[in-house]
Amino acid sequence: MDPHLLRTFVTVVAEGSFSAAADRLGYTQPAVSQQIAALEADLGVPLLTRRPVRPTRAGERLLEHAGPLLLRLRAARADVARLSAQPRTLTVAAGPLTLTAGTAAALAGVTTLRIACAAAAVALVASGEADLALADGPAAPSDPLNLPDTGPLTTVGVREEELVVVLPEGHPLAGRTGGLRLDDLADALWVDAPEVMPLDRLRAAARLDGLRPGIRYEGHDPAVAARLAAAGHGLTLLPASAAPFGVRVPLVAPRIVHRVELVHAALPPGPAAEVVRALTS
């Protein structure tokens, strides 16, 4: 399977148009049509309907493979390029909940910080667009995060922190000094903040259904998610250090924590290796 054809297919699906995909890729529309036809001939099945432009069932299945395949190809290119790379600026990709005062102090020598969710941060390292990633998310104590497989990267645990439920003043459960169970909150609405604490990852870590979304927050600032919870727009679950607003009640069951992991490729001596030592010491 030609990766160039696969990239064109993914772009057509993303744009929903052959002409828009051609503009994005710098091809002519007939060239894009020919590439899709060649990929369909190679696989022996139609991948797209034309009016409207949508993936067929086979196309949807191919999309599930396409992202990881294209990322692994970018990762292989970046891994080989690192062998002859010259010293340059240092870029770190990090989730918004990873940046405590101690973590920020350890980033000496870093010239660019990119905020990204865990999967995106790891992909940036794999593709060579970032040197290090601080990935985070809810997990059982001492369990590694469920990160995408992107090839030969090193992952090291940095820290784990207790989680708290953020509630508004006067909430019936705000006085639970012994802590809260997520089962106690089965009927509650939650702040849907995919860039801060994604509900799908929380459900997976807690092995629970439910957690109905309330207001949706599409930014990166955990303090905003906490302020929304404090104002009664829905509950949220955050590390205690990242929840400056509202009533904070410890989560006692299921037993999950906020985990931060450092992800990097092979590093020569230099600024990146120094940052790794500072973050893991």
Salt bridges, closest charged atoms under 4 A:
GLU15 OE2 - ARG24 NH1 3.00
GLU40 OE2 - ARG50 NH1 3.06
GLU64 OE1 - ARG61 NE 3.80
ASP79 OD1 - ARG82 NH1 3.25
GLU129 OE1 - ARG114 NH1 3.96
ASP131 OD1 - ARG88 NH2 2.95
ASP136 OD2 - HIS258 NE2 2.71
ASP149 OD2 - ARG72 NH1 3.70
GLU160 OE2 - ARG259 NH1 2.83
GLU162 OE1 - ARG255 NH1 3.17
ASP183 OD2 - ARG181 NH2 3.59
ASP184 OD2 - ARG176 NH1 3.30
ASP192 OD2 - ARG216 NH1 3.00
GLU195 OE1 - HIS220 NE2 3.80
GLU218 OE2 - ARG216 NE 3.00
GLU261 OE2 - ARG259 NE 2.62
GLU274 OE2 - ARG277 NH2 2.24
